[in-house]
């Protein structure tokens, strides 16, 4: 039996990991790891995701089927050094670090608590937010403390308008009625997973992007637990009946192609719980699909 070498090299096959490692002086996108998961309600090790995604990129090429991503430049700025201390100080530090990153950018979490800090650092209160998530993330942090279940409430309190937040993929039996009522009374646009499936998840996001055209810029949060649990074993809070991985891949490409989208994050994956790297590779595919869409924009102007 002939065994393939793990160090096999093909000069015609550019690995996505090698391409990103090259960097460049005039990048079209920046990648930043934010390995913070101390606020995870489930205690998940989502802080391990940035390393896992970078490793998984060695399993992908740079050719998306029609174009070669290696013709654009992407810079990986590594991971933020997350200090100890209370959650409020850590999130403030993440916000400040993101403010200097520039855009477009992809943030590799981390749990979902990083989203509020990244939105405020990257865009501010004029942001439009699309969150692909099974959960409302509107827990009362003023009463119970910051968690990965509170970022959307934080954004409302920081001045982001409810009408400028779209929550797509909200699952049954995943949220308290209190938070569902609060989402609607705050003007948040709620699209259940059933409605998203009926309309088409990509069509839902296209509709949201059109509705957010008056915002300063749009931030898209890819919480992987929006996908059916059977297909993402490393997403601790995923439930049966969620979206399909292909939906996230199509949405990521759509978001990359839209000039209004300034940043995305990919969060809520614990690589230690994965099976045959299926969830981590989906996270890597979302990253590459966003970059594929970004390439189709043409020249990137930093907003």
Buried (B, 14 or more C-beta within 10 A) or exposed (E): EEEEEEEEEEEEEBBBBBBBEEEEEEBBBBBBBBBBBBBBBBEBBBBBBBBBBBBBBEEBBBBBEEEEBBEBBBBBBEBBEBEEEEBEEBBBBBBEBBBEBBBBBBBBBBBBBBBBBBBBBBBBEEBBBBBBBBBBBBBBBEEEEBBBBBBBBBBBEBEBBBBBBBBBBBBEEBBEEEBBEBBEEBEBBBBBBEBBBEBEBBEBBBBBBEBBEEBBBBBBBBBBBBBBBEBBBBBBBBBEBBBEBBBBBBBBBBBBBBBBBBBBBBBBBBBEBBEEBEBBBBBBBBBBBBBBBBBEBEEBEEE
